[in-house]
Structures are given as C-alpha cells and as structure tokens.
Amino acid sequence: MTDKDMRNMIHTYKDGIELLWGWDSGTLGELCSSATREVEQAPTYNDVMDLVAAMRAVGIGITGNFGWARMSGAVLAGVMGSCGWWEDEDNVVQAAMRLMIRMVRRHPFTDGNNRIAYVTALWFMTKNGVHIPPHVACHVLTPLILMAAATDMDEAEIIGLGLVMLDGSV
C-alpha cells in the first residue's frame, strides 16, 4: 500500500477517526457475516508507524502527542510481535477486531490509541481483501473501540458483538 493509498483510506474513514477524536478529547457525550477470508498479511510495527505518519500528514483529528510510541515503541512492538496472534482466528475480521482491542487496551502510544487502532484494523482488513463500507466502519468499529476502552468486557464478547453488528456488511 503506497503513501497515497494510506492517505486515501484515512480520508475515506475520517468520520470514524473524528468520532474517536471526540471521545479522546472528552467532547463526545455518550457512546454514540464475517468475511471468511484467511489472514494473508499481518501488520508489522513499521506498517503501524507508516499509518501514524500518514494520519499526521492528513491531519484529521491530530493534536498534541498523537502517535508518539511509548517506551521507544516497546509496547507497540509487543502488541505487533505476539507470534501468530492472528492464526487462532477464523477470519480476517475477527483477527482485525482482536488487534484493534489489544491496541486500545495496551496503549502503545501517548495519544491517539483509539484512532490508530481503528485505522490499523481497517488497513489490516483491506490488505487481506476485506472492504468495509465507511458508514459501516464508523457505526460498528467505533463503538467496539469505545467498549474496549471504557469497559472491562472480555475480548471474545466484544468480537462476538462486532461480528453480529457486521453480519452481511462485509
């Protein structure tokens, strides 16, 4: 995926990014069929950092210390480097949701974890041939991220809810 492709994807999904920015900045008052493809390409640490750079370049919902990796990137490397974390998933969508939840809960960045997790999950699905319409991504993935951030719901429960919400959309 080229820099231009990443920027176009970020623009396409900007509504969800802005909604998450509203949550992060405290301006959002309340929480506003799975694809059967197997994972072919999992994101690496460098892929995520390239997405962060593309998000900074686009500038949507970017403030302060957005995207600065904590502990010299060790936390993010830990999330990304969990050997074969995607291999236990039935499909790309489940694997993307698990990655998204782990990024949100482990806070690898000083600011922007929710937004970066959202874009990373979308990138992950796109790279593996699963395309979610922007309005669906905004209204399904965004609430899942907020559930992961604001509740102690189990990963499996959030993923299950996400799959029900996406049924027939991908």
MIVOBA-251258 format. One line per field, with one value per residue (C-alpha): x, y, z; residue in three letters. Coordinates in pm, 1 decimal. Example, Ala and Ser with C-alpha at 12.3 -4.5 7.8 and 13.67 -1.06 7.14 Angstrom:
2
east <- (1230.0, 1367.0)
north <- (-450.0, -106.0)
up <- (780.0, 714.0)
aa <- (Ala, Ser)
***
This chain:
170
east <- (0.0, 151.8, 151.4, -118.3, -331.7, -294.7, -392.8, -694.2, -803.7, -770.1, -980.8, -1241.4, -1275.3, -1236.3, -1583.0, -1485.7, -1149.7, -1317.9, -1574.2, -1293.6, -1109.8, -1427.4, -1419.2, -1047.3, -1082.7, -1389.1, -1624.6, -1830.8, -2101.2, -2222.3, -2124.6, -2283.5, -2139.5, -1795.6, -1569.8, -1435.4, -1100.4, -793.9, -522.7, -255.0, -65.4, -47.7, 68.3, 416.2, 547.7, 672.3, 332.0, 164.2, 424.1, 370.4, -5.1, 65.0, 282.6, 8.3, -250.9, -23.9, 18.6, -358.0, -408.2, -758.4, -815.4, -445.7, -336.2, -56.7, 148.3, -53.4, 122.2, 432.9, 518.7, 555.1, 876.4, 1053.9, 793.9, 836.9, 465.2, 359.7, 627.4, 483.4, 132.3, 252.6, 506.2, 280.3, 378.1, 92.0, -179.6, -392.8, -356.6, -622.0, -886.9, -1146.3, -1118.8, -968.7, -1244.7, -1203.2, -826.2, -862.8, -1100.1, -863.2, -570.9, -783.6, -891.1, -536.6, -402.0, -673.9, -619.7, -239.5, -195.9, 121.7, 101.0, 91.5, -209.8, -435.3, -453.6, -821.1, -778.3, -464.0, -628.0, -925.4, -708.2, -479.9, -779.1, -911.5, -565.2, -536.3, -872.1, -801.0, -460.7, -634.1, -911.3, -1196.2, -1354.4, -1598.3, -1809.6, -1712.9, -2055.0, -2045.3, -1692.2, -1792.2, -2103.8, -1963.5, -1589.4, -1609.9, -1849.8, -1637.3, -1329.5, -1515.3, -1636.3, -1278.0, -1158.9, -1434.8, -1543.8, -1391.0, -1582.4, -1391.4, -1223.5, -1435.9, -1759.4, -1661.9, -1557.7, -1880.6, -2086.1, -1886.5, -1948.7, -2322.9, -2320.3, -2127.9, -2334.7, -2397.0, -2194.5, -1866.3)
north <- (0.0, 332.0, 653.5, 786.6, 474.3, 511.3, 879.4, 798.5, 528.8, 771.4, 1030.0, 763.7, 668.0, 1016.9, 1018.5, 733.4, 894.3, 1223.3, 1045.1, 873.0, 1205.0, 1346.5, 1062.9, 1107.8, 1481.8, 1448.6, 1621.7, 1313.8, 1288.0, 928.6, 620.1, 710.3, -1208.8, -1202.2, -1241.6, -1592.2, -1497.1, -1617.8, -1377.4, -1344.1, -1044.5, -925.4, -570.5, -512.7, -245.5, -49.2, -72.5, 84.7, 359.8, 429.1, 459.4, 702.4, 911.0, 909.9, 1016.2, 1302.6, 1407.6, 1411.0, 1587.4, 1457.4, 1451.1, 1504.3, 1705.5, 1715.9, 1399.6, 1196.5, 880.3, 903.7, 546.7, 483.4, 332.7, 370.8, 155.8, -145.9, -163.5, -147.2, -399.1, -627.7, -598.0, -647.0, -914.6, -1156.3, -1456.5, -1565.5, -1383.1, -1393.3, -1767.9, -1866.7, -1652.5, -1791.3, -1499.6, -1161.1, -962.0, -1144.6, -1103.0, -730.3, -683.4, -864.6, -647.9, -334.5, -427.0, -509.8, -182.7, 11.1, -167.9, -176.2, 192.7, 172.9, 548.4, 851.7, 986.1, 855.7, 485.4, 453.9, 633.5, 442.4, 109.9, 195.9, 279.9, -20.0, -258.1, -108.3, -131.0, -493.1, -587.7, -400.6, -567.7, -904.3, -833.6, -737.3, -400.0, -245.3, 47.6, 369.9, 420.2, 63.3, 105.3, 426.8, 280.0, -63.5, -38.6, 290.9, 160.3, -155.0, 57.4, 261.1, -59.9, -185.6, 147.7, 213.9, -130.1, -449.8, -665.3, -973.1, -959.5, -1251.5, -1073.7, -756.8, -955.4, -1156.3, -839.3, -689.9, -991.9, -970.8, -598.4, -657.6, -955.6, -916.5, -596.3, -746.1)
up <- (0.0, -105.1, 99.1, -134.0, -76.0, 303.0, 288.2, 70.5, 315.5, 607.9, 423.0, 342.7, 708.8, 855.7, 1017.7, 1249.7, 1323.9, 1411.4, 1628.4, 1820.1, 1849.6, 2007.6, 2260.1, 2331.5, 2378.2, 2601.6, 2358.8, 2284.1, 2544.6, 2509.3, 2314.8, 2014.7, 839.4, 896.3, 591.3, 561.7, 411.0, 594.6, 703.7, 440.1, 572.8, 932.4, 1003.7, 1136.3, 1370.5, 1067.1, 897.1, 1200.1, 1221.1, 846.8, 914.3, 1200.1, 967.7, 703.8, 963.8, 1073.2, 708.8, 656.8, 990.7, 1072.0, 1448.5, 1523.0, 1826.8, 2082.7, 2122.8, 1872.7, 1765.9, 1981.9, 2075.3, 2448.6, 2582.6, 2245.4, 2076.6, 2304.4, 2390.0, 2024.9, 1928.3, 2196.7, 2051.9, 1693.9, 1773.9, 1958.7, 1749.5, 1530.6, 1728.6, 1414.0, 1349.7, 1604.7, 1439.3, 1199.7, 962.1, 883.8, 1053.8, 1385.2, 1369.5, 1292.6, 1586.5, 1823.0, 1707.8, 1747.6, 2101.5, 2208.8, 2073.3, 2256.3, 2586.5, 2588.9, 2499.2, 2288.4, 2214.6, 2441.1, 2247.9, 1972.2, 2058.0, 1963.2, 1631.0, 1543.4, 1635.9, 1411.9, 1110.8, 1171.8, 1178.7, 854.1, 694.8, 810.0, 658.3, 333.6, 293.3, 331.2, 79.5, 315.8, 242.5, 487.1, 367.5, 550.1, 713.9, 845.8, 980.8, 1156.1, 1316.8, 1405.4, 1470.5, 1657.0, 1926.3, 1961.5, 2026.0, 2284.5, 2453.5, 2468.0, 2608.2, 2858.8, 2983.1, 3111.3, 2861.9, 2752.3, 2408.2, 2287.9, 2388.1, 2200.9, 1893.4, 1902.8, 1924.4, 1637.4, 1417.0, 1486.6, 1405.0, 1080.7, 967.8, 594.7, 565.4, 451.8)
aa <- (Met, Thr, Asp, Lys, Asp, Met, Arg, Asn, Met, Ile, His, Thr, Tyr, Lys, Asp, Gly, Ile, Glu, Leu, Leu, Trp, Gly, Trp, Asp, Ser, Gly, Thr, Leu, Gly, Glu, Leu, Cys, Ser, Ser, Ala, Thr, Arg, Glu, Val, Glu, Gln, Ala, Pro, Thr, Tyr, Asn, Asp, Val, Met, Asp, Leu, Val, Ala, Ala, Met, Arg, Ala, Val, Gly, Ile, Gly, Ile, Thr, Gly, Asn, Phe, Gly, Trp, Ala, Arg, Met, Ser, Gly, Ala, Val, Leu, Ala, Gly, Val, Met, Gly, Ser, Cys, Gly, Trp, Trp, Glu, Asp, Glu, Asp, Asn, Val, Val, Gln, Ala, Ala, Met, Arg, Leu, Met, Ile, Arg, Met, Val, Arg, Arg, His, Pro, Phe, Thr, Asp, Gly, Asn, Asn, Arg, Ile, Ala, Tyr, Val, Thr, Ala, Leu, Trp, Phe, Met, Thr, Lys, Asn, Gly, Val, His, Ile, Pro, Pro, His, Val, Ala, Cys, His, Val, Leu, Thr, Pro, Leu, Ile, Leu, Met, Ala, Ala, Ala, Thr, Asp, Met, Asp, Glu, Ala, Glu, Ile, Ile, Gly, Leu, Gly, Leu, Val, Met, Leu, Asp, Gly, Ser, Val)
***
